[in-house]
Amino acid sequence: MTNLKLLLNLGFIKELILSFVPTFFAYVGFIEQIFFTVEAVGVSILIFFILFIILVVIKIKEYQSSVSKALANGYYKNFMEKLTGLLASRGNNEITFYLHNETKTFTPQQISVEVYLANSYSELLAKDAAAKKEAQIVYIDRDAYNYPFYVWASVTNDRLMIYDTPRTLLALKDYVDPTLETEAELDKETKPFYKAFNREIKKCWTRLDKRGISIALHE
């Protein structure tokens, strides 16, 4: 049902009526004039039915890919690229981080960034909760960038460990079907988007200018 809604939202049914159906009947008439047999018409109908299914699959995959790429590039630009740029801008100088009840300073070399990817909606929620279990919201010194930057982080052995999960994927519900409510439904209907997102974010990560900043992706 969700795939049908996607096709309707993409205007696929309109496209089908305006282009595919007229072409189909023209082709059937052409076959009938040449071979004059019911069998030939039946074969042409079968061929076009197969082509129709292929077209549906292609349309859905194109939509999944375009949405996932948009979300992946948005996450890359707004978190990965900006955070590494912020940290690298200080060179070897210390950066001030405001924790819940104290202030600490770290050089970029003392900071690690861990990004946890997920393969489904429920896995994203679980990894997000696990990553933040021992972490707290940390505010990075305003002077280090031109606007406030908040991250989830913890201090371990004099190192600042920054954790993140691409929660931008939670917006998939609006792209796929706003009526989805349960985790099972969201897992089933959004899983292909997660797969495409992960594939795209890995490409972004390989082209990221890390400038000596420790940033890693985990699946």
N, C-alpha and C positions, 0 to 999 in steps of 0.2 A: 504493500500500500504506500509506503514511504517513497519508493522508487517512482510510483505513478504520480505522486504529488510533485516530485522533483521534475518529472517530464512536463507536467502542466505548468510549473513555475518557469521552466526554461522555454516555454512556448513551443515545445516539441509537437504537441498535437496540432497546433495551427500550421506548423511547418509541414507536418505529415499531410494534412488536407490540401494545402496549397501546392505542394511539389511532388511528394512521393506517390500519392494516390493517382493523380492524373497520369503520371509517367507509367505507373503500373498498368492501368487500363489501356493505355496506348500500346504498351508492349504486348499485352494479352491479345489485342486486336491484330497486331502485326503477326504474331505467332499463328493465330487462327487463320489468317489469310494465306499464309505460306503452307501450313501443314493440314489444315482443315480437319483436325482430329481433336476429340475431347481430351485424349491423352496428352497431347502437346500443350493444351491450355492448362491441364492439371500440373504438368511439369513446370510451366512458367509460374503458376501460382505458388508452387512449392519453393521455387528459387527466390521469388520475391518475399515470401514469408521468412525464409532464412536471412535474406538481406535486411529485412525489417528488424529482426531480432539483433543482428549484428550492429545495426545503426543505433538501436536503443542502448545496447551495452556501451558503445563508443560515446554516446552523448552523456551517459551517467558518469563514465570514467573521466571524461573531459571536465565535467563539472566538479567532481571530487578533486581532481588534480588542480584546477584553477583556484578553488577555495583553499585547499591545503597550502598551495604555494603562497597565496596572499597572507595567510596566517603565519606561515613560517618566516617569510621575509619581514613581516611586521614585528615578530618576536626578535628576529635577528637585529633589526635596526634599532628597536626601542630598548632592548635589554643587552644582548651580547655585545654589539658594537659599541654602544654608549658606555657600558660598564668598563670594558677593556680600554676604551679611549680615556675615560676618567682616571683609571688607575695608572695607565701609562703616562699620562700628562704630568705626573709628579716626578717622573724619573726615579731617582734613588731617595727622594725626600719622603718624609713620613706624612701619612694621611691620618687625619683625626676621624675617629668613629665614635658616635654617641650611642652607647648601649643603654639598656634599661635604667641602670642606676650608677653608671660610671662612664668615664671617657678614656679611650685607649688610642694609641697611635701605632701604626704599622707602615712599613715600607711596602711598595708593591710586590717585592720579592717574598714578603711574609704572608701573602694573600693567595688563597686558592679558591677557584670558582668551580663548583660542581653542578652540572645541569642534568637532571634526571628526565629521560624521555619515557613515554608510556605507549602501550599498544592498544589501550582501550580507555573508556571513560572511568570505569571503576578502578583500573590500575593507576590512572593519573591521580585520582583522589587518594588512593592508598599511598602512593609514592610521595605525594605532596605532604600528607600528614606525617609520614615517617621522616622525611627530610627536615621538617620543622619541629619535630618532637623535642629535640635538644637545642633548638635554635631560638633566636629572638629577633624582633625587628630592630635593625640597626640603621641609624641615620648617618650618612656620610657627610663630612664637613662641607658646608655650603660653598666655601671658597674654592673647593676643589673642582667645582663645575658651576655652570651658570644657573642652575636650579637644583632644588633638593633631590636627593637620590636615596631611596630606601631599599634595603635588602634584608633577607633573612640570613642570619649568620651566627656562628658560635666561635669561641676562642678555645683552641686546642694546642697545647705545647707551644705557646707564644706565636701561634699562627691564627690568622683569621680565616675561617672556612665559610665561604658564602654558598648558600644552597638555593637552587631555584628549579621549578618545574614549569613548563609552558602552559600556564593556566588560560592562556588565550584560546586554547582548544575547547574550553567550556562554552565558547560562543557558537560551537558547531550546532547546538540544538536549534538555534535560530535559523541557521542555513539549511538544515536538514528537515526538521519537523518540530515546530514549537509545542506540539501537543504531546511529545514524548515525555514521560514522567519517571518511569522506573529505571534503575541502573541497568537492568537486563535489556530493556528496549534501547537505551542509549548506547550500550555496548554493541549491540547487534547492528544498529543503523549507522553508527559513526566509525566503526572499526576501519573501513577502507580509507577514511580521511586521516586517521591516525597514522596508518602505514605510509600514505603519501606525504604527510607532514614530516615524519621522521626522515624519509628519504631526502626531502628538500632541505631540512635543517642541517643535515650532515654535509650537504653541498655548501651551504652557507658557512658552516664551521671550518671547512677546508680553505675557504678563501678569506677567512677572518684574519686580519693583521693583529696577531696576539701581542706583538711587541714585548715578548718576554714574560707576559702574564700567564700564570698557570690556570688554564680553563679546560675542563674536560666534559665530554658527553658520556652519559651512562644509560644503557637500556635495561 
